Amino acid sequence: MPTPSAPDTPALRIGPDVALACEDIEAAARNEHTRLRTTDAATEALASSRAALERARDAGRPVYGVTTGLGPLVDEAVADEEPASAHEPSPEGDRGRKLIAHLGAGAGSFAPPPLVRATMIARLQTLAQGHSAVRPALVDEVIEVFESGLIPAVPEIGSLGASGDLTPLAHIARACTGEGAVVASDGELVDAAEALDEAGLDPLRPGRRDALGLVNGTAFMTAYAAHAVARGRRLLERAEALTGLIYRLLGCSREALDADLHQARGHSGQVQSAAAIRDVATREGARPSEERPLQEVYSLRCAPQILGAVREQLRHARDLVETELNGATDNPVFDTDGADVLHGGNFQGQQVAFAADALNEALTQAGVLAERQLDVLLSPDQNGGAPPLLAWEPGPNSGFGGTQLTATALVAEMRNDAQMAATSSIPTNGDNQDVVSMGALAARRAYGQTRHLATILSILGLALAQLTHLRAEGRAEGAAPDLPGWMPAVDPVREDRALRAEIADWTDRWLAPSAS
């Protein structure tokens, strides 16, 4: 069942001297042969933070989760015992097992394998910062599980994003200890102990600090948010290019794309989006038509403003998510310079929650825009004389009428899923977690919106392809330029046919990293 890493696969380096980007963990998570390697700086930082813990122990200082109970049980003392290695059974190792086990709840479908792998990368990058005081060997042992190709079975629902993503990370940790389950290639669940044995790996037996280090962070929400950012960037490029194609095919006035117009307002995202649209609209000497109105409807005329705002929200979300990805999200945090144990709340995921909510809104508005642009193409009073609904023979055929219904339904889905999650705090955990971020919910929603948006854009792209086919065969006025290579070839819809397969194919292509 495991898929060992290919020896010639480039390694993804993790450590405090590495700044991972959203696309880095997306690409690494999608490649089943990815290898992970800690940098020399990570090795030094891991050792230093562990030494800081030992000094705190020697000084008799209380350390949350090591000498204390958890959450609302923080005032309960716990004997401080540690096994000699992460594979050696001991009373402390048993307490680490129980710490992980009590979090092994959760509900809903299992997270997709790339998101689980991205979560593991994100957590390992946090541990490699050297503020977690886990055994340095623990990082290597989790990397071995990652590189074995085993996919822990992780329920999507269960994290409140307050004390980090406790439940999802606990399911990953349980798989590493041989007490959980992994997902086989056929989707069936396999006992983790059997899977580890088949991969030639020993189950981990983490002590309490190691166990807490495995579960106490924001890696799950960060993985989803990073994927949403990476996908969102590619979909923005598609939305801008499709808008440029509409300008070009319909002969819309270029005044709304003029660089001076957008420079006058000053928003850099708007300036960049206008330039991207203008680049496609003016290719091959395409010129505006005198038959178009002075001012187009807002879905065309204001597209640079709308997509420019999306661009800036993506930039903001990227900044927050990548800071989270490369930061320390533990409690406590071990100050390797001053040997201090700093108890706080770096696992509270509010930054990611806010970023994901804002990104969600931006993606939703991009979907609204694309659906309205589709309506322009299907309406004879706006589409430059093409048949209604782009039907080859209106009446006997309904053309893209059905696909527009799907696009409209997707906009409704997106609007419904755009409700804010980051302000949906519900006190829990004996009122210890009295304000929670709901970051995992926000990030999962933003990630889900990328597929909805990609589907709407695919329908818009298919409609543009249909318009060029109609023109090529004299059923609509105007030239029929060759479509760009990033638009898959598609046969004209001469007789009504189900387009679900084509829509799904385009959607998958445009979501994939190769789409950029």
C-alpha positions as CSV (number, residue, x, y, z in Angstrom):
1,M,0.0,0.0,0.0
2,P,2.7,2.6,0.8
3,T,4.3,4.5,-2.0
4,P,8.0,5.1,-1.2
5,S,9.6,8.4,-2.3
6,A,11.3,8.2,-5.6
7,P,15.1,8.7,-5.1
8,D,15.3,11.5,-7.7
9,T,12.4,13.5,-6.4
10,P,13.6,17.0,-5.2
11,A,13.3,17.4,-1.5
12,L,11.3,20.1,0.2
13,R,13.4,21.7,2.8
14,I,11.8,22.7,6.1
15,G,13.2,24.9,8.9
16,P,13.4,28.4,10.4
17,D,15.6,29.5,7.5
18,V,13.0,28.5,4.9
19,A,9.9,30.5,3.9
20,L,7.4,28.1,2.4
21,A,4.8,29.5,0.0
22,C,1.2,28.3,-0.5
23,E,2.2,26.8,-3.8
24,D,5.1,25.0,-2.2
25,I,3.0,22.8,0.1
26,E,0.3,22.4,-2.6
27,A,2.8,21.0,-5.0
28,A,4.5,18.9,-2.4
29,A,1.3,17.5,-1.1
30,R,0.1,16.5,-4.6
31,N,3.3,14.7,-5.4
32,E,3.2,11.3,-3.7
33,H,7.0,11.0,-4.1
34,T,7.8,14.2,-2.2
35,R,10.7,14.0,0.2
36,L,11.1,16.3,3.2
37,R,14.5,17.4,4.7
38,T,15.2,19.5,7.7
39,T,17.8,22.2,7.3
40,D,20.9,22.5,9.5
41,A,19.2,25.5,11.1
42,A,16.2,23.3,12.0
43,T,18.4,20.6,13.5
44,E,20.1,23.2,15.7
45,A,16.8,24.9,16.7
46,L,15.2,21.6,17.5
47,A,18.0,20.7,19.8
48,S,18.0,24.1,21.4
49,S,14.3,24.1,22.2
50,R,14.5,20.7,23.7
51,A,17.4,21.8,25.9
52,A,15.3,24.8,27.0
53,L,12.6,22.3,28.2
54,E,15.2,20.3,30.1
55,R,16.5,23.4,31.8
56,A,12.9,24.4,32.8
57,R,12.5,20.9,34.2
58,D,15.7,21.1,36.1
59,A,14.6,24.4,37.5
60,G,11.3,23.0,38.7
61,R,9.2,25.3,36.5
62,P,5.7,24.2,35.6
63,V,5.3,23.4,31.9
64,Y,1.8,23.1,30.5
65,G,1.0,19.6,29.3
66,V,4.2,18.2,30.7
67,T,3.8,18.8,34.4
68,T,0.2,19.9,34.3
69,G,-3.1,18.6,33.0
70,L,-4.7,19.9,29.8
71,G,-7.1,22.7,29.1
72,P,-9.4,23.3,32.1
73,L,-7.4,20.7,34.0
74,V,-4.3,22.8,33.9
75,D,-4.2,23.1,37.7
76,E,-4.0,19.3,38.1
77,A,-0.4,18.2,38.6
78,V,1.1,15.4,36.5
79,A,4.2,13.5,37.2
80,D,7.0,14.4,34.8
81,E,8.4,11.2,33.3
82,E,9.8,10.8,29.8
83,P,10.7,7.6,27.8
84,A,14.2,7.4,26.5
85,S,13.0,7.3,22.9
86,A,9.8,8.0,20.9
87,H,9.4,4.2,20.3
88,E,10.0,3.0,23.9
89,P,6.8,2.2,26.0
90,S,6.7,4.0,29.4
91,P,4.2,5.5,31.8
92,E,4.9,8.9,30.2
93,G,4.5,7.5,26.7
94,D,1.1,6.0,27.8
95,R,0.1,9.5,29.0
96,G,1.1,10.9,25.6
97,R,-1.0,8.2,23.9
98,K,-4.0,9.1,26.1
99,L,-3.6,12.8,25.4
100,I,-3.9,12.0,21.7
101,A,-6.6,9.5,22.1
102,H,-9.1,11.7,23.9
103,L,-9.0,14.1,20.9
104,G,-9.7,11.3,18.4
105,A,-13.3,12.2,17.8
106,G,-14.4,14.2,14.8
107,A,-17.2,13.8,12.2
108,G,-17.9,14.1,8.5
109,S,-16.1,12.9,5.5
110,F,-12.4,12.2,5.5
111,A,-10.1,15.1,4.3
112,P,-8.8,14.5,0.8
113,P,-5.3,12.9,0.7
114,P,-3.5,16.1,-0.6
115,L,-5.0,18.1,2.2
116,V,-3.8,15.6,4.8
117,R,-0.3,15.6,3.4
118,A,-0.3,19.4,3.3
119,T,-1.4,19.4,6.9
120,M,1.6,17.1,7.8
121,I,4.0,19.4,5.9
122,A,2.6,22.5,7.7
123,R,2.9,20.9,11.1
124,L,6.4,19.7,10.4
125,Q,7.4,23.1,9.2
126,T,6.1,24.6,12.5
127,L,8.0,22.0,14.6
128,A,11.1,22.7,12.5
129,Q,11.1,26.3,13.7
130,G,12.5,25.0,17.0
131,H,10.0,26.5,19.5
132,S,8.1,23.3,20.3
133,A,10.6,21.4,22.4
134,V,9.7,18.0,20.8
135,R,12.4,15.5,20.5
136,P,14.4,16.2,17.4
137,A,14.0,12.5,16.4
138,L,10.2,12.9,16.4
139,V,10.4,15.2,13.4
140,D,12.4,12.6,11.5
141,E,10.0,9.9,12.5
142,V,6.9,11.8,11.3
143,I,8.8,12.5,8.0
144,E,9.3,8.8,7.6
145,V,5.5,8.3,7.9
146,F,4.9,11.1,5.4
147,E,7.4,9.7,2.9
148,S,6.0,6.2,3.2
149,G,2.9,7.4,1.4
150,L,0.5,6.5,4.2
151,I,-2.5,8.8,4.4
152,P,-4.0,9.1,7.9
153,A,-7.8,9.1,8.0
154,V,-8.7,12.6,9.2
155,P,-12.4,13.7,9.6
156,E,-13.0,17.1,8.3
157,I,-15.2,18.3,11.1
158,G,-13.9,18.7,14.7
159,S,-11.6,21.7,14.9
160,L,-12.6,25.0,16.4
161,G,-9.3,26.6,15.5
162,A,-8.7,27.8,19.1
163,S,-6.3,25.4,20.7
164,G,-5.1,24.8,17.2
165,D,-6.6,22.0,15.1
166,L,-6.6,19.5,17.9
167,T,-8.9,16.8,16.5
168,P,-7.6,16.6,12.9
169,L,-4.0,16.7,14.1
170,A,-4.8,14.0,16.7
171,H,-6.0,11.7,13.9
172,I,-2.7,12.2,12.1
173,A,-0.8,11.5,15.3
174,R,-2.9,8.4,16.1
175,A,-2.0,7.0,12.7
176,C,1.7,7.6,13.5
177,T,1.3,5.7,16.8
178,G,-0.5,2.8,15.1
179,E,-3.8,3.4,16.9
180,G,-5.7,5.2,14.2
181,A,-6.5,4.4,10.6
182,V,-5.1,5.2,7.2
183,V,-7.0,5.5,3.9
184,A,-6.0,3.0,1.2
185,S,-5.8,3.9,-2.5
186,D,-9.3,2.4,-3.0
187,G,-10.7,4.6,-0.2
188,E,-11.1,1.8,2.3
189,L,-9.8,2.2,5.8
190,V,-6.8,0.2,7.0
191,D,-5.6,-0.3,10.5
192,A,-2.7,2.0,11.1
193,A,-0.6,-0.6,13.0
194,E,-0.9,-3.0,10.0
195,A,0.0,-0.2,7.6
196,L,3.0,0.9,9.6
197,D,4.2,-2.7,9.8
198,E,3.8,-3.2,6.1
199,A,5.8,0.0,5.5
200,G,8.6,-1.2,7.8
201,L,8.0,1.5,10.4
202,D,7.6,1.3,14.2
203,P,4.7,3.0,15.8
204,L,5.6,6.2,17.7
205,R,5.3,6.2,21.5
206,P,5.4,10.0,22.2
207,G,5.7,11.5,25.6
208,R,3.3,14.2,26.6
209,R,5.4,17.1,25.2
210,D,5.8,15.2,21.9
211,A,2.1,14.4,21.8
212,L,1.1,18.0,22.5
213,G,3.6,19.1,19.9
214,L,1.9,16.9,17.3
215,V,-1.6,18.2,17.9
216,N,-1.3,21.7,19.2
217,G,-1.2,24.0,16.1
218,T,-3.0,25.4,13.2
219,A,-1.7,23.1,10.4
220,F,-5.1,21.8,9.3
221,M,-6.6,25.2,8.6
222,T,-3.4,26.5,7.2
223,A,-3.3,23.6,4.7
224,Y,-6.8,24.3,3.5
225,A,-6.2,28.1,3.4
226,A,-2.9,27.7,1.5
227,H,-4.7,25.5,-1.1
228,A,-7.5,28.1,-1.4
229,V,-4.9,30.8,-2.0
230,A,-2.9,28.9,-4.6
231,R,-6.1,27.8,-6.5
232,G,-7.6,31.3,-6.2
233,R,-4.6,32.9,-7.8
234,R,-4.9,30.6,-10.9
235,L,-8.6,31.1,-11.1
236,L,-8.2,34.9,-11.0
237,E,-5.9,34.6,-14.0
238,R,-8.5,32.6,-15.8
239,A,-11.2,35.1,-14.9
240,E,-9.1,38.0,-16.2
241,A,-8.3,36.1,-19.4
242,L,-11.9,35.1,-20.1
243,T,-13.0,38.7,-19.5
244,G,-10.4,39.8,-22.1
245,L,-11.7,37.3,-24.5
246,I,-15.2,38.6,-24.1
247,Y,-14.0,42.1,-24.8
248,R,-12.2,40.9,-27.9
249,L,-15.0,38.7,-29.3
250,L,-17.7,41.3,-28.7
251,G,-15.6,44.3,-29.8
252,C,-16.1,46.2,-26.5
253,S,-14.7,49.6,-26.1
254,R,-11.2,49.5,-24.5
255,E,-11.7,52.8,-22.6
256,A,-12.8,50.8,-19.5
257,L,-9.4,49.1,-19.6
258,D,-7.2,52.2,-20.2
259,A,-4.2,52.2,-18.0
260,D,-4.5,55.9,-17.1
261,L,-8.1,55.3,-15.9
262,H,-6.9,52.8,-13.4
263,Q,-3.8,54.6,-12.4
264,A,-6.0,57.5,-11.5
265,R,-7.7,55.5,-8.8
266,G,-4.5,54.1,-7.5
267,H,-5.3,50.5,-6.4
268,S,-2.5,48.3,-7.6
269,G,-4.7,45.2,-7.9
270,Q,-7.1,47.1,-10.1
271,V,-4.2,48.4,-12.3
272,Q,-2.8,44.8,-12.6
273,S,-6.2,43.2,-13.4
274,A,-6.9,45.9,-16.1
275,A,-3.6,45.2,-17.7
276,A,-4.2,41.5,-17.7
277,I,-7.6,41.9,-19.3
278,R,-6.3,44.5,-21.8
279,D,-3.5,42.2,-22.9
280,V,-5.9,39.5,-24.0
281,A,-8.5,41.9,-25.4
282,T,-6.0,43.6,-27.8
283,R,-4.1,40.6,-29.1
284,E,-3.6,40.1,-32.8
285,G,-4.7,43.6,-33.5
286,A,-8.3,43.1,-32.3
287,R,-10.2,46.4,-32.5
288,P,-13.4,47.6,-30.8
289,S,-16.6,47.6,-32.8
290,E,-18.5,50.9,-33.5
291,E,-21.7,49.0,-32.9
292,R,-21.0,48.4,-29.2
293,P,-22.5,50.9,-26.6
294,L,-20.3,53.7,-25.2
295,Q,-20.6,52.0,-21.8
296,E,-20.9,48.3,-21.4
297,V,-22.9,46.6,-18.5
298,Y,-21.0,46.6,-15.2
299,S,-20.0,42.9,-15.5
300,L,-17.7,44.0,-18.4
301,R,-17.0,47.7,-17.7
302,C,-16.3,47.2,-14.0
303,A,-14.5,43.8,-14.3
304,P,-11.1,45.4,-13.6
305,Q,-12.4,47.0,-10.4
306,I,-14.0,43.7,-9.2
307,L,-11.2,41.4,-10.2
308,G,-8.6,43.9,-8.9
309,A,-10.3,43.8,-5.5
310,V,-10.2,40.0,-5.7
311,R,-6.5,40.2,-6.5
312,E,-5.8,42.4,-3.4
313,Q,-7.8,40.1,-1.1
314,L,-5.7,37.2,-2.5
315,R,-2.5,39.1,-1.7
316,H,-3.7,39.9,1.8
317,A,-4.7,36.3,2.4
318,R,-1.4,35.0,1.1
319,D,0.5,37.2,3.5
320,L,-1.4,36.0,6.5
321,V,-1.4,32.3,5.6
322,E,2.3,32.2,4.7
323,T,3.2,33.9,7.9
324,E,1.2,31.3,9.8
325,L,2.8,28.5,7.7
326,N,6.3,29.6,8.7
327,G,5.6,30.6,12.3
328,A,5.4,28.9,15.8
329,T,1.8,28.0,16.6
330,D,2.4,26.0,19.8
331,N,1.6,26.4,23.5
332,P,3.9,26.8,25.3
333,V,6.5,28.4,23.1
334,F,10.1,27.7,24.0
335,D,12.4,30.7,23.7
336,T,15.7,29.0,22.6
337,D,17.7,32.2,23.2
338,G,16.5,32.9,26.7
339,A,15.6,29.4,27.9
340,D,12.2,30.7,28.8
341,V,8.9,28.7,28.6
342,L,6.3,31.2,27.3
343,H,2.7,30.2,28.0
344,G,0.3,31.9,25.7
345,G,-2.1,31.4,22.8
346,N,-0.2,31.1,19.5
347,F,-2.5,28.3,18.5
348,Q,-5.5,30.6,18.2
349,G,-6.2,30.7,14.5
350,Q,-8.0,34.1,14.1
351,Q,-5.6,35.4,11.5
352,V,-6.2,32.4,9.2
353,A,-9.9,32.6,9.9
354,F,-10.2,36.2,8.9
355,A,-8.0,35.6,5.8
356,A,-10.1,32.7,4.7
357,D,-13.4,34.6,5.2
358,A,-12.2,37.5,3.2
359,L,-10.9,35.2,0.5
360,N,-14.2,33.4,0.5
361,E,-16.0,36.7,-0.2
362,A,-13.6,37.6,-3.0
363,L,-14.1,34.2,-4.7
364,T,-17.8,34.5,-4.3
365,Q,-17.9,37.9,-6.0
366,A,-15.7,36.5,-8.8
367,G,-18.3,33.8,-9.3
368,V,-21.1,36.4,-9.4
369,L,-19.2,38.3,-12.0
370,A,-18.5,35.3,-14.2
371,E,-22.2,34.2,-14.1
372,R,-23.3,37.7,-15.2
373,Q,-20.7,37.6,-18.0
374,L,-22.2,34.3,-19.1
375,D,-25.6,36.0,-19.3
376,V,-24.1,38.7,-21.6
377,L,-23.0,35.9,-24.0
378,L,-26.4,34.2,-24.0
379,S,-28.5,37.4,-24.5
380,P,-29.0,38.5,-28.1
381,D,-29.3,42.1,-27.1
382,Q,-25.8,42.0,-25.8
383,N,-23.9,39.2,-27.5
384,G,-23.3,40.9,-30.8
385,G,-26.0,39.2,-32.8
386,A,-25.4,35.6,-31.8
387,P,-28.4,33.3,-31.4
388,P,-30.2,33.3,-28.0
389,L,-28.6,30.9,-25.5
390,L,-25.9,30.3,-28.2
391,A,-28.2,27.6,-29.6
392,W,-27.1,26.3,-33.0
393,E,-30.8,26.2,-34.1
394,P,-32.9,28.1,-31.5
395,G,-36.2,26.4,-30.8
396,P,-35.4,22.8,-31.6
397,N,-32.2,23.3,-29.5
398,S,-31.7,25.2,-26.2
399,G,-28.0,25.6,-26.4
400,F,-26.5,26.8,-23.1
401,G,-29.7,27.3,-21.3
402,G,-29.1,24.3,-19.0
403,T,-25.6,25.2,-18.2
404,Q,-26.6,28.7,-17.2
405,L,-29.0,27.2,-14.7
406,T,-26.0,25.3,-13.2
407,A,-23.9,28.5,-13.1
408,T,-26.7,30.3,-11.4
409,A,-27.2,27.5,-8.9
410,L,-23.5,27.6,-8.1
411,V,-23.6,31.3,-7.4
412,A,-26.4,30.5,-4.9
413,E,-24.2,27.8,-3.3
414,M,-21.3,30.2,-3.1
415,R,-23.4,33.0,-1.5
416,N,-24.8,30.5,1.0
417,D,-21.2,29.3,1.9
418,A,-19.9,32.8,2.1
419,Q,-21.4,33.4,5.6
420,M,-18.7,34.5,8.0
421,A,-17.2,31.7,10.1
422,A,-14.5,33.8,11.9
423,T,-17.1,35.4,14.1
424,S,-19.0,32.2,14.9
425,S,-17.3,31.6,18.3
426,I,-19.0,29.1,20.6
427,P,-17.5,28.7,24.1
428,T,-16.5,25.1,24.9
429,N,-14.0,23.0,26.7
430,G,-15.4,23.7,30.2
431,D,-15.3,27.4,29.2
432,N,-11.5,27.3,28.9
433,Q,-11.8,27.9,25.2
434,D,-14.3,30.7,25.6
435,V,-13.5,32.5,22.3
436,V,-12.6,30.3,19.3
437,S,-11.6,31.3,15.8
438,M,-13.5,28.7,13.7
439,G,-10.4,28.9,11.4
440,A,-10.7,25.4,10.1
441,L,-14.4,25.9,9.1
442,A,-13.5,29.2,7.4
443,A,-10.5,27.7,5.5
444,R,-12.5,24.6,4.5
445,R,-15.3,26.8,3.1
446,A,-12.8,29.0,1.2
447,Y,-11.2,25.9,-0.3
448,G,-14.6,24.5,-1.3
449,Q,-15.4,27.8,-3.0
450,T,-12.5,27.4,-5.4
451,R,-14.2,24.4,-7.1
452,H,-17.5,26.3,-7.4
453,L,-15.7,29.2,-9.0
454,A,-13.7,27.0,-11.3
455,T,-17.0,25.3,-12.5
456,I,-18.6,28.7,-13.2
457,L,-15.5,29.8,-15.1
458,S,-15.5,26.5,-17.1
459,I,-19.1,27.1,-18.2
460,L,-18.2,30.6,-19.2
461,G,-15.2,29.3,-21.2
462,L,-17.4,26.7,-22.9
463,A,-19.8,29.4,-23.9
464,L,-17.0,31.5,-25.4
465,A,-15.9,28.4,-27.4
466,Q,-19.4,27.9,-28.6
467,L,-19.6,31.5,-29.8
468,T,-16.4,31.1,-31.9
469,H,-17.9,27.9,-33.4
470,L,-21.1,29.7,-34.3
471,R,-19.1,32.5,-36.0
472,A,-16.8,30.0,-37.8
473,E,-19.8,28.4,-39.5
474,G,-21.6,31.7,-40.2
475,R,-24.3,31.3,-37.6
476,A,-23.2,34.5,-35.7
477,E,-21.7,37.7,-36.9
478,G,-18.0,38.5,-36.3
479,A,-14.6,36.9,-36.6
480,A,-13.7,33.6,-35.0
481,P,-10.2,33.9,-33.7
482,D,-8.3,30.9,-32.4
483,L,-8.8,30.3,-28.7
484,P,-5.8,30.2,-26.4
485,G,-4.0,26.9,-25.7
486,W,-5.1,26.9,-22.1
487,M,-8.7,26.4,-23.2
488,P,-9.2,22.7,-24.0
489,A,-10.5,21.8,-27.4
490,V,-14.3,21.2,-27.5
491,D,-16.7,20.2,-30.2
492,P,-19.4,22.7,-31.1
493,V,-22.9,22.1,-29.6
494,R,-24.9,21.6,-32.8
495,E,-27.4,19.4,-31.2
496,D,-28.2,19.7,-27.5
497,R,-26.1,17.4,-25.4
498,A,-25.2,16.9,-21.8
499,L,-22.2,19.1,-21.0
500,R,-21.5,17.8,-17.5
501,A,-18.4,15.8,-18.6
502,E,-16.8,18.7,-20.4
503,I,-17.6,21.1,-17.5
504,A,-16.0,18.7,-15.1
505,D,-12.9,18.2,-17.3
506,W,-12.3,21.9,-17.7
507,T,-12.9,22.4,-13.9
508,D,-10.3,19.8,-13.0
509,R,-7.8,21.2,-15.5
510,W,-8.2,24.8,-14.2
511,L,-7.9,23.8,-10.6
512,A,-4.6,21.9,-11.1
513,P,-1.3,23.7,-10.6
514,S,-0.4,23.0,-14.2
515,A,-3.2,25.4,-15.2
516,S,-1.0,28.4,-14.5
